[in-house]
Amino acid sequence: LAKTTQPISMDSYEGQEVNITCSHNNIATNDYITWYQQFPSQGPRFIIQGYKTKVTNEVASLFIPADRKSSTLSLPRVSLSDTAVYYCLVGDSGGYQKVTFGTGTKLQVIP
Amino acid sequence: NAGVTQTPKFQVLKTGQSMTLQCAQDMNHEYMSWYRQDPGMGLRLIHYSVGAGITDQGEVPNGYNVSRSTTEDFPLRLLSAAPSQTSVYFCASRKDRVGYGYTFGSGTRLTVV
């Protein structure tokens, strides 16, 4: 699996847009990029997945440049309830993948 | 549709005791996995299964056994508990389909004394 690098922590004020970037220089052709959110004392929750360009759902947007060596999770107008750890994962979604979560990015939203 | 159900939510074991953490899903997902999460750390894969009757080791399998006799259930057995196994354990499942992420259970907080 491709190794990922993301910031350890970020702070943001309520109402701002937050962008969390993940680097994955060794991403393979078949690899998809997936982001999860984890609140304290809960299991991670799937947010969004993409392969290239841009993907948007009701929660977030995922931007993937043409070389796919990085990706950016964009959270619009964050609220206090978006305070959580965000994990970036890269792997082959065409079959089973031994998914390993790194330490993620701890986002703290400030009032 | 309950999703992924883990029991118990909390457990205290003495060193050397054995126990089984239960995991059940009602979404007919092919893939199931067990992870452990230590304080301030990411999740590490213990064992996984790609279907009934098929299991394999993950990153940290020592001290744990699994079996998958049905699609729905994927129990994790601790053979002889050690303090190093104190952790939060998460079970997860996923469809065999692009675009679907893992659905996680709420976790079992295990303390070995």
Chai-1 contact restraints between the chains, C-beta under 6 A:
chainA,res_idxA,chainB,res_idxB,connection_type,confidence,min_distance_angstrom,max_distance_angstrom,comment,restraint_id
A,T34,B,G101,contact,1.0,0.0,6.0,A-B,restraint_1
A,G43,B,F90,contact,1.0,0.0,6.0,A-B,restraint_2
A,G43,B,F104,contact,1.0,0.0,6.0,A-B,restraint_3
A,G43,B,G105,contact,1.0,0.0,6.0,A-B,restraint_4
A,G43,B,G107,contact,1.0,0.0,6.0,A-B,restraint_5
A,P44,B,F104,contact,1.0,0.0,6.0,A-B,restraint_6
A,F46,B,G101,contact,1.0,0.0,6.0,A-B,restraint_7
A,Q49,B,G99,contact,1.0,0.0,6.0,A-B,restraint_8
A,S93,B,V98,contact,1.0,0.0,6.0,A-B,restraint_9
A,Y96,B,Y31,contact,1.0,0.0,6.0,A-B,restraint_10
A,Y96,B,V50,contact,1.0,0.0,6.0,A-B,restraint_11
A,K98,B,L45,contact,1.0,0.0,6.0,A-B,restraint_12
A,T100,B,L45,contact,1.0,0.0,6.0,A-B,restraint_13
A,F101,B,G42,contact,1.0,0.0,6.0,A-B,restraint_14
A,F101,B,L43,contact,1.0,0.0,6.0,A-B,restraint_15
A,G102,B,G42,contact,1.0,0.0,6.0,A-B,restraint_16
A,T103,B,G42,contact,1.0,0.0,6.0,A-B,restraint_17
